[in-house]
Amino acid sequence: MRTFILALISVLISNPAYSNQEIDIPEIDVAKLRSKLFPYLSEWGNGIGLTIVFNKDWLHAMAEIKYTKNGVKYVGFKLDPRNTNEDCLTGYYGVEVETIFIVNSQSIRGTIQCLSYRDTLERYYTLTPKTSAGINFIIESLNSNEKITVESELLNFQISSEGFIDEWNRTSNLAL
């Protein structure tokens, strides 16, 4: 788009009919444009907080409100790589591997798992807290901060907290 605008300005300036006229180019409000093009980037919805990752190896990371096998609600993370057909970076497909990841400078014990979508077989990774203290820390961080920063062996990323509280309260605390 920028190239097109620059080319148009160049043509207009070089044309004698327009060379003495002022051209009024409106300011572009990047935040407003982003919110119109990617409304899901700025807030939580349907139990998901999403961020686009500007990285050569990863497409995006998202936080999801999920439930453990015992029905306890928690926030886990899902990472989608650009090359979804390569071998698992964790070394094991479908196996939960113990790991430590960091949320807002706090180490969290958890697991990382390489899985694939049923319909396409494209790979993705999950990052899941494994202790009650870790689960509670992530929830409290999303409640009390504008965003959280997550650092893992695979990817470092940030997730916005905007809309998290409403989304968290909208879902039941315990799956029956």
C-alpha positions in Angstrom: 0.0 0.0 0.0 2.8 2.4 0.9 4.5 1.7 -2.4 1.3 2.4 -4.3 0.8 5.8 -2.5 4.5 6.8 -3.1 4.1 5.9 -6.8 0.9 7.9 -7.0 2.5 10.9 -5.4 5.4 10.6 -7.8 3.1 10.6 -10.8 1.1 13.5 -9.5 4.2 15.6 -8.8 5.8 14.9 -12.2 2.6 15.8 -14.0 2.6 19.6 -14.8 -1.1 19.9 -14.2 -0.7 18.8 -10.6 2.8 20.0 -9.8 1.8 23.3 -8.3 -1.1 22.0 -6.3 -0.9 21.0 -2.7 -1.7 17.4 -2.0 -3.4 16.7 1.4 -2.5 13.2 2.6 -4.5 12.2 5.7 -2.7 10.9 8.8 -3.1 7.2 9.3 -4.1 6.1 12.8 -2.2 2.8 13.0 -3.9 1.7 16.2 -7.3 2.3 14.7 -6.4 0.5 11.5 -5.0 -2.4 13.5 -8.2 -2.7 15.6 -10.3 -2.7 12.5 -8.2 -5.3 10.7 -7.3 -7.5 13.7 -9.9 -6.9 16.4 -9.0 -10.1 18.1 -5.5 -9.0 18.8 -6.5 -6.4 21.4 -8.8 -8.4 23.6 -10.0 -11.8 24.8 -13.0 -13.5 23.2 -14.4 -17.0 23.2 -12.0 -18.0 25.9 -8.9 -17.1 23.8 -6.3 -14.3 24.0 -4.3 -14.2 20.7 -1.1 -12.5 19.7 0.6 -12.5 16.3 4.3 -13.3 16.6 6.5 -11.4 14.2 9.1 -14.1 14.0 10.4 -16.3 11.1 9.6 -19.5 12.9 6.2 -18.9 14.6 2.8 -17.7 13.4 1.1 -16.9 16.6 0.7 -17.7 20.3 -2.5 -17.8 22.2 -3.7 -18.2 25.7 -6.8 -20.3 26.3 -9.1 -20.8 29.2 -9.2 -24.6 29.6 -10.1 -27.2 32.2 -8.0 -30.0 33.7 -9.1 -33.6 33.6 -10.4 -33.0 37.2 -12.5 -30.0 36.0 -10.3 -27.2 37.4 -10.2 -24.0 35.2 -6.8 -22.7 34.1 -5.1 -20.7 31.4 -2.8 -22.6 29.0 -0.9 -21.5 26.0 -0.8 -22.8 22.4 2.0 -22.0 19.9 1.6 -22.4 16.1 4.8 -22.7 14.1 5.2 -21.5 10.5 6.5 -24.8 9.4 3.7 -27.0 10.7 4.9 -30.2 9.0 8.4 -30.4 10.6 9.3 -32.9 13.3 8.4 -32.0 16.9 11.0 -29.6 18.4 10.4 -31.3 21.8 11.6 -34.6 20.3 8.4 -36.5 21.2 5.0 -36.3 19.5 2.0 -36.4 21.9 4.1 -36.8 25.0 4.0 -34.2 27.8 7.6 -33.1 28.5 8.3 -31.5 31.9 9.5 -27.9 31.5 9.9 -24.6 33.3 8.5 -21.5 31.6 8.5 -17.9 32.9 5.5 -15.6 33.2 6.2 -12.0 34.2 9.6 -13.1 35.7 8.1 -15.9 37.8 9.2 -19.5 37.0 6.3 -21.8 36.4 6.5 -25.6 36.5 4.6 -27.1 33.6 4.6 -29.3 30.5 5.2 -28.7 26.8 3.5 -31.0 24.3 3.7 -31.4 20.5 0.4 -32.2 18.9 -1.4 -32.0 15.6 -4.8 -30.8 14.4 -7.1 -33.7 13.6 -8.2 -32.4 10.2 -4.9 -31.2 8.8 -2.3 -33.0 10.8 -0.4 -29.7 11.1 1.7 -29.5 14.3 1.3 -27.1 17.2 2.6 -27.0 20.8 0.8 -26.6 24.1 2.4 -25.1 27.2 0.5 -26.0 30.4 1.1 -25.0 34.0 1.1 -28.0 36.3 0.8 -26.7 39.8 -2.0 -24.8 41.6 0.4 -22.1 42.5 1.5 -21.7 38.8 -2.2 -21.7 37.6 -3.1 -19.1 40.2 -0.1 -16.9 39.4 -1.0 -16.8 35.7 -4.6 -15.9 36.4 -3.6 -13.2 38.9 -1.1 -11.8 36.4 -3.8 -11.5 33.7 -6.1 -9.9 36.2 -3.7 -7.3 37.5 -1.5 -6.4 34.5 -2.1 -4.9 31.0 -0.3 -7.8 29.5 1.8 -10.8 30.5 5.1 -11.9 29.1 5.8 -15.6 28.6 9.2 -17.0 28.1 9.7 -20.7 27.1 12.3 -22.8 25.5 10.4 -22.5 22.2 9.2 -18.9 22.1 9.0 -15.7 24.1 5.7 -13.7 23.6 3.2 -11.4 25.2 -0.5 -11.7 25.7 -2.8 -8.8 26.3 -5.0 -8.9 29.4 -7.7 -6.7 27.9 -11.1 -8.4 28.3 -9.6 -11.4 30.2 -11.5 -10.7 33.5 -14.9 -10.6 31.6 -14.0 -13.8 29.7 -12.8 -15.6 32.8 -16.0 -14.7 34.8 -18.2 -15.7 31.8 -17.1 -19.3 32.0 -17.9 -21.6 34.9 -15.2 -22.2 37.6 -15.5 -25.9 37.6 -16.4 -28.3 34.8 -19.0 -30.8 36.1 
